[in-house]
């Protein structure tokens, strides 16, 4: 098996399979989310091209589509080379095998994307301007905020997407403690101004 994988003509397909596994591992660990969002946003404006739609772009998250193509290309190429070795006496050389399998993998990837799209969860691109957070509640998660000394806070937009932002009180003399809920009232550059909701210091009833 190892000799077959390392044989001339199979290198590109082995690399494709390894890259597919690497991307899948990165996605499982959780580092691939932002990359996928960026890639999806880059091609979103081009979805009117029938070619991209035919390839399955827009039906699945772009990284998943890339993984699907790598799987079809890598596994399909190795399968073709194995069949040719068994039935024709030898595999195709790299310069012939790679473009042949690459072209054949495109419609197969598009077909697979159309079949998988209805049954797989999709990640929708929900990139929003930070101004949509104005009027929402944020929670101070790190530090103590005062005017001129912002603290890190956690807020959610209307898509449920989490944003970590810097907040400071809108009024002089106010201080926000860690864990306090605040209302975002305006944005100045990279920092949000907020007012206290007033419930952080209320006594809690236990039991």
QUIJO-V830438 format. One record per backbone hydrogen bond with DSSP energy under -1.0 kcal/mol. NH is the residue of the N-H (numbers start at 0). CO is the residue of the C=O. Records with the same first field share a line. If there is no record, write none. Layout:
BEGIN
NH: CO  CO
END
This chain:
BEGIN
4: 0
5: 1
6: 3
9: 6
13: 9
14: 10
15: 11
16: 12
17: 13
18: 14
19: 15
20: 16
21: 17
22: 18
23: 19
24: 20
25: 21
26: 22
27: 23
28: 24
29: 25
30: 25
35: 31
36: 32
37: 33
38: 34
39: 35
40: 36
41: 37
42: 38
43: 39
45: 42
46: 43
48: 45
52: 48
53: 49
54: 50
56: 51
58: 55
64: 60
65: 61
66: 62
67: 63
68: 64
69: 65
70: 66
71: 67
72: 68
73: 69
74: 70
75: 71
76: 72
77: 73
78: 74
79: 75
80: 76
81: 77
82: 78
83: 79
84: 80
85: 81
86: 82
87: 83
89: 83
95: 92
96: 92
97: 93
99: 95
100: 96
101: 97
102: 98
103: 99
104: 100
107: 103
108: 104
109: 105
110: 106
111: 107
112: 108
113: 109
114: 110
115: 111
116: 112
118: 115
119: 115
131: 128
132: 129
133: 130
134: 183
135: 132
137: 181
138: 153
139: 179
140: 151
141: 151
144: 175
145: 148
148: 145
150: 166
151: 141
152: 164
153: 138
154: 162
156: 160
159: 156
162: 154
164: 152
166: 150
167: 191
169: 193
173: 170
175: 144
178: 139
179: 176
181: 137
182: 194
183: 135
184: 192
185: 192
187: 190
190: 187
191: 165
192: 185
193: 167
194: 182
196: 180
END
